[in-house]
Amino acid sequence: MAFTIINPLDIFAQTGRMWNHFNDCKSIPHFNVQVVTATGEPLKCLSGVRIMADGSIDDVKQTDLIVISSVADINRTMSNPDEVKVIDWLRERYQQGTHIATICSGAFVLAETGLLDRKSATTHWGFAEQFRKRYPQIKLKIERIITDEGDLFCSGGGNAATDLSLYLVEKYCGREVALQTSKAMVTDIGRNSQTPYSVFQSRKDHSDERILAIQGWIEDNFNKDLSYNELAMENGMSRRTLERRFKAATGETPLTYQKAIRIEAAKRYLENGLHSFDEITNKVGYKDSSTFRKIFREHTGLVPTEYRKRFRLPHCNYSA
């Protein structure tokens, strides 16, 4: 995505310049920024935008920071010999003291180097399951917008390019310069969670047909009380076997799976704006709205009124 290249480029390039210009102060650039590709050739982004490169990775003999943009497909990227050499280049630069940061799915590229093994990382919530399967040795913190391992940084989706860039400006230049840059660029600073934006993605790529059927039943009847014993009996297994097989197949217990489905349903009701939160609580199967309000906040990072205000569909006008 062009945004994951252009946005950091602009923020770093304007740090110490735009704010100073607006305040009639001498320009004090803090960063010297270049765009490089594996071969030095221009690149074409998903939107069709073409970006010229200042050179190739071979031209970079020393740098303090490398920011890796998003990648469309890690399998396709790693099948390209020109791109594969980027992995060794990143390892070499890191060994020489360079810090490395990633935006969105760029975390996959850094993960391929092995530098993130046994460390924390994040990426776009939509890639969470793919990332976990491909790199089980990495501690994925998908709820975070930014992870900081001191010299390795990862960030969430495309817009997290802004969050990461300002975070790094603060790390290298101090809080005051970061605040000045955020004000000059008219953008927020300090976001730390992507949970309000994420959507529960149920795992159905397993081969346990009985568990797939149980998943379907829970999704169709999420507002009903869940009886482990009855569910197990109806599917010809003990409660302990049900819990073990369900957890092995989906990564969740039946109860946490149902809770996630209920929260997603509540989100849709809040976005549509047609019901009060008390009504929504009842519709998704809870009896006490105060209890569900706490559960909703724990999982989304927002209280229902905040969620409705942020994500309400254009035609809606209702208070929770």
N, C-alpha and C positions, 0 to 999 in steps of 0.2 A: 504494500500500500504506500502510495506516494507520501501520505501524511506522516508515516513513521520515519521518513527521511527528511522531508522538508521542515517539519515542525521542530525537531531538535536542532537542525541546521540554523533556523531563524532565531530560536531562543538563545543558543550559545553565541551566535554571531552578534546579537543585539545586546547581550549582557554588558553593561558598562557604557553603552552607546545611546540607546533610545531614551532611557530615563535621564541621562545626562543632557541630552539634546533638549528635552522638554523643560529642563530646569536650568538652561543656559550655563551648563557646566562643561568643562573640558571632557572630551570623549576619552574613556579609559577601557579599551577592549580587554576582556579577560581571557578570551579563547581565540585560537587560530584554528579554523575548522576546514576540513577537506572531505570530499566524498570520494571514496575509492571502491572499485569493484575488483573481482578476482583477476580480470584481464585488462582492466583499464577502459573497457568498452562502455558505451552508454547502456543504460538499462531501461526497459519498458515496464512500467508498473501495471497493476491489474486494471486500473482505470484508463489505461492507454497513454498516460502521461510519460514522456521520455525525460530522463534525467541524465545530464552529462556528468561524467566522472572527471575528477581532477587528476586521476592516475590510477595505477593498479596497486594491489597490496604489496607488490615487490618494490614499489617506490617508497614505502614507509619504512624508514630505518629506525625511527624512534618516535613514540607518541605516548602521552600520558593516559589517554582514554580512547577506547574504541566503543562505539555504539552500534550494535547490530540491529538492523531494521527487521521487519516481519518477513517471513517467507511463506509462499503460497502452499508449498507441498514439500515436506522434509524428505520424503522418499525420492521425489524427482530431483531435488537439490543434491542429495548425496549420490545420485547416479551420474552426475555431471563431473567429469574429472577436473575441470577448472574450478568447480566449487569445492570439491573435496580438499584441494590444497589449502583452502581457507582454514580448515581445522588445524593443520600443522602450524600455519601462520599465527593463529590465535594462541596456541600453546607457547610458541616461541616468544611472542610479544608479552604474554603473561609472565613467563619466566624472567623476562627483563624488567619487570616491575609495572607493566601497563595494567591499568584497571579496565575491566570489560563490563559493558551494560547491554541489556537486551530489551527490545520492545515487542510486546505481543508474542507472536509465534517465533520470533528470533531466539527465544529461549531454547528452542530445539537445536539450533546451531551450536550454541554454547554447551548444551548438554552433550552433544556429540564429541566434544573435546575431552570429556571426562573430568573437567575442572569443577563441575558442580556435584560430583559424587559425594554422597553423605552430607551435602549442604542443602540449604533452603533455596527454593526458587518459586516463581510464579509465572503465569502466562494468561492468555485470554481464557475465561471460564469455559468457553466452547471447546477448547482443546484439552481440557483437564484429563479426561479418560485416556485419550491417545497418549498424552505425556506420561501418565502413570504407568501404562503398560510398556511403553518403550524404555522408560528410565526408572525402574522401580527402586534404584539405589539413591534417587534424589528425593529430598523431603519437599513435596509440592505443597505450597501454602496458597491454594487457589483463592482463598478469601481475601488475600492481600493485593493491593495495587502495586506495591513495591516490596521487594526483599533486598536486604543489604547484608552481604557477607564480608564487608570491609573493603574488598577489592573486586567483588563480583556482584552485579546488581541486575535484577530482573523486574519487569513491569508487566501489567495486565494488557488489556486491549489497546487498540490504536490510539484512542484519546489519552491513554496513560503515557504516551510519548511526552505530553505536556507535564504531567506529574513527575515523571522520571527526570526530565531535563531540569525542572526547577529544583528538584531534590538534589541533583548533582551540583547545580549552581550554588545552593546553600552549603553543600558539603565542602566545595572547593573555595568558595568566595565569601561565605558567611551569610548569616540570616538577613542582614540589612540589604545586601546586594540582591539576594533572592527575592525579597519583598519588593524592592524597587523594580526588578525585572517583571514580576507578576503584575504589578500595577501598570507598568508601561505597556505590557502585552494584553492587559485587561483579561486576566485569567486567574482562577482560584489557585491557591497553594495549600498543600497540607491534606489532600484527600488520601485516605489510607485503606479503604475497603472497596472491593468490587462486588460484594454480596448483594447490594440492592439491584444490580443489573443482571445477575446470573439467573439462569433457569435450570431447574432440576432436570438432570439427564439420566433417565433410568437405564441401567445396563441390561441389554437384551441380546447381546452377542454371544451368550453362552448356549450350551446344547441341552440344558435340562428342561425338557418339555413340560414336566409337571410344575416346575417353578415358574416357567413362562405363563402357564395357565393361572397360577396363583397371583402373579403380578397383574395379569389382566383383570382378575376378579377384584383385587384391591383398587385398581384404577377406576373400575366401573362402580364400585360400592364404597368409595373412600369416606363417605359421610356416615357409614354404619359402624357400630361398635365391632371391633376386631377381636374375635375369640380364637386364640391360638389352638385350643383343644379342638374346637369344632372344625377349624380350617384344616388341621392336621388329619382329623378323622375322615373328613370328606375327601381327602386326597390320599388316603390309604397309607399314612405314616404317623409315627409318634410325634409329639410336640418337639422333643429334642432333635429328631431327625429333620423336621420342618425348619427349625431355626438354623441348624447346621448347613443344610443344603441351600437355604435361601441366602444366608450370609456368604457362602462360598460362591454362589452364582452372581449375586448383585452387589456384594460389598456392604449391604444394609441388613438390619433385622426387619421382619415384616412390619413391626411397629414404627420404626424410623422411616421406612419406605412410605407407609400410610401418612405419616406426619408431613413428609416432604410433598406428597401429592395434595394434601389438604392446604398447605401453604401456597402452592402454585394456584390452586383453585381460588383461594382468598385474594391472591394478587389480581387475578382476572376480574373478580367481582369489584375490587377497589378501582381498577382501571376503567371499568364500565360505568361506575358511579351511580348505579341504580338502587343500591341498598345501603343501609346503615351498617356499621360494623357489628352491632348486635345481631342483625339479620344474617350477615355473612357468617358469623360465628356458628349460628344454628345450621346454616346451609352446608357448612363443611364438616359438621358432626361434633362440634364442641358445645358444651352446655354453658360454660362460664366465659363471658367475653373478656374479663380482666385476665384470666389465665391464658387465653389464646392470644391476647394482646402481647403478653410477655414472651410467649413462644414465637410469635411473629417477629418481634423485635430481635430476639436472639438469632433468628435465621436470616433476616434481611438487613439488620443494622438500622432499621427505621421503624418508628411507630406507624400504625396504619394511616394516620392523618398525613404524615410526612410522605409516605409512599404514594397515597392517592394524589397529593398535590404535585409530586414530581412526575408521575407516570399516567395521570388521568388522560383518557382519550379526549380529543377536541370537543366533542359534542356534550361532554359531561359537566355537570355543575352540582355537586353534592358534597356535603361535609360528613366525615366519619363520626 
